[in-house]
Amino acid sequence: MDLAALSHHIEGKRPDLDNWHPPFCGDIDIHIQSDGRWYFQGTEIKRIEMVKLFASVMINEGNQYFLKTPVEKVRIKVDDAPFLIVDYTEKHTDQGLALCLLDNLARTFVLSPKHPLVLQQHSGQTLPYLLLHHGLSAKLNRNVYYQLAQQATEEDGLFMIKSGNHTYRLG
């Protein structure tokens, strides 16, 4: 199995957000903290299935986050990245060992050209993020970062990790 097939198999089907064009209906009091916890009107949303439902219709447009349905689009507040990478596994593919990254909603994404690792600035630090669909991203939590750092190789003073036959900068 190649990286693209593995990614398609793992991720499954998502709502067709690209074909929904609802009007903007204002802000809703949903807030995602930098630790990945979701709040509605100041109260933590503890039902993971509710968070997964909201996450399935989330988009990022112009550094603003929205929940988008066929009939409405509402803005929410996100402190950093809306998701965290909390664990990873390795899978053998035709292109070599692939890193499969697990987020805080128990979704798996294959580190690949479809979901690359990028470095971004946040609060004065350069941190690694996994790019997802619809402009979204997931920040690597500290534990995963250090585990991957142990596997990294140094190239020209940069720390690099491999997934399949692709190389990504970790730091």
C-alpha positions in Angstrom: 0.0 0.0 0.0 1.3 3.5 -0.8 1.1 6.6 1.3 -1.9 8.1 -0.5 -3.9 4.8 -0.2 -3.0 4.4 3.5 -4.1 8.0 4.1 -7.4 7.6 2.3 -8.1 4.3 4.1 -7.3 5.7 7.6 -9.1 9.0 7.3 -12.4 7.9 5.7 -15.1 10.3 4.5 -15.7 13.8 5.7 -18.6 16.2 4.9 -18.3 18.0 1.6 -17.6 21.5 3.0 -16.2 22.8 -0.2 -19.7 22.6 -1.8 -21.5 24.3 1.0 -21.9 28.1 0.7 -24.0 29.2 3.6 -24.3 32.9 4.8 -22.2 34.1 7.7 -24.5 34.2 10.8 -22.2 35.8 13.3 -20.1 34.5 16.3 -20.9 31.6 18.6 -19.4 31.3 22.0 -17.3 28.3 21.3 -13.7 28.5 22.4 -10.8 26.0 21.8 -8.0 26.5 24.3 -4.4 25.8 23.3 -4.5 22.5 25.3 -7.2 21.2 22.9 -10.2 21.6 25.3 -13.4 22.9 23.8 -15.8 25.2 25.7 -19.3 26.4 25.0 -20.4 29.6 26.9 -17.5 29.0 29.3 -18.4 25.4 30.1 -16.1 22.6 28.9 -17.7 20.3 26.3 -17.0 16.9 27.8 -18.9 14.8 25.3 -16.2 13.7 22.8 -18.8 12.9 20.1 -20.1 16.4 20.3 -16.6 17.8 19.8 -16.0 15.4 16.9 -19.2 16.6 15.3 -18.2 20.2 15.6 -14.6 19.4 14.4 -16.0 17.6 11.3 -17.5 20.9 10.0 -14.7 23.3 11.1 -12.8 25.3 8.6 -10.1 28.0 8.7 -10.4 31.0 6.4 -8.0 33.9 6.7 -6.8 32.9 10.2 -10.4 32.8 11.4 -12.2 29.6 12.4 -15.7 28.7 11.5 -18.2 25.9 11.9 -19.9 25.5 8.5 -23.1 23.6 7.7 -25.2 23.7 4.5 -27.4 26.5 6.0 -25.1 28.6 8.3 -21.5 29.6 9.0 -20.5 30.8 12.5 -17.2 32.0 13.8 -15.5 30.4 16.8 -12.4 31.3 18.8 -9.3 29.2 18.7 -6.2 30.1 20.9 -3.6 28.2 18.8 -4.2 25.1 16.7 -7.7 23.5 17.2 -6.2 20.0 17.5 -3.2 18.3 19.2 -1.2 15.3 18.0 -1.0 13.1 21.1 0.5 9.9 19.8 1.8 8.1 16.7 2.4 4.7 15.2 4.5 3.5 12.3 3.1 1.6 9.3 5.1 -0.2 6.6 4.2 1.1 3.1 5.6 0.7 -0.4 7.6 3.9 0.2 9.0 2.9 3.6 8.0 3.4 7.1 5.1 5.9 7.4 4.3 7.9 10.5 0.6 7.8 11.4 -0.2 10.7 13.8 -3.1 10.4 16.3 -4.9 13.6 17.4 -6.8 14.4 20.5 -10.1 13.3 18.8 -8.7 9.8 18.1 -8.4 10.6 14.4 -5.3 9.4 12.5 -3.4 11.3 9.8 -0.5 10.0 7.8 2.5 12.4 7.7 2.7 12.8 3.9 2.5 15.5 1.2 -1.3 15.6 1.9 -0.6 16.3 5.6 2.9 17.8 5.9 4.7 18.9 9.0 5.4 22.6 9.1 7.1 25.0 11.6 5.0 28.0 12.7 5.5 30.8 15.2 3.3 30.8 18.3 3.9 32.9 21.5 7.5 33.6 20.4 8.3 30.0 19.8 8.8 28.0 16.6 6.6 24.9 16.9 5.8 21.9 14.6 2.2 21.6 13.3 0.6 19.0 11.1 -1.4 20.6 8.3 -4.9 19.1 7.9 -7.8 19.7 5.6 -9.7 23.0 5.1 -6.8 25.1 6.5 -6.8 23.4 9.9 -3.8 22.2 11.8 -2.8 20.1 14.8 0.1 21.0 17.1 2.5 18.2 18.2 2.2 17.9 21.9 5.5 17.9 23.8 5.6 14.1 24.4 5.2 13.3 20.7 7.7 16.0 19.7 10.4 14.5 22.0 9.7 11.0 20.8 10.1 12.1 17.2 13.1 14.1 18.1 14.8 10.9 19.2 14.3 9.5 15.7 15.3 12.6 13.9 18.5 12.9 11.8 20.5 16.1 11.6 20.9 17.6 8.1 22.8 20.9 7.8 22.0 21.8 11.4 18.3 21.0 11.0 16.4 18.1 12.6 14.6 16.0 10.1 12.2 13.1 10.3 11.0 10.7 7.5 7.6 9.3 6.7 7.5 7.1 3.6 10.0 8.5 1.2 9.4 12.1 2.3 11.5 14.2 4.8 10.1 16.9 7.1 11.7 19.4 9.3 11.1 18.9 13.0 13.2 21.7 14.3 
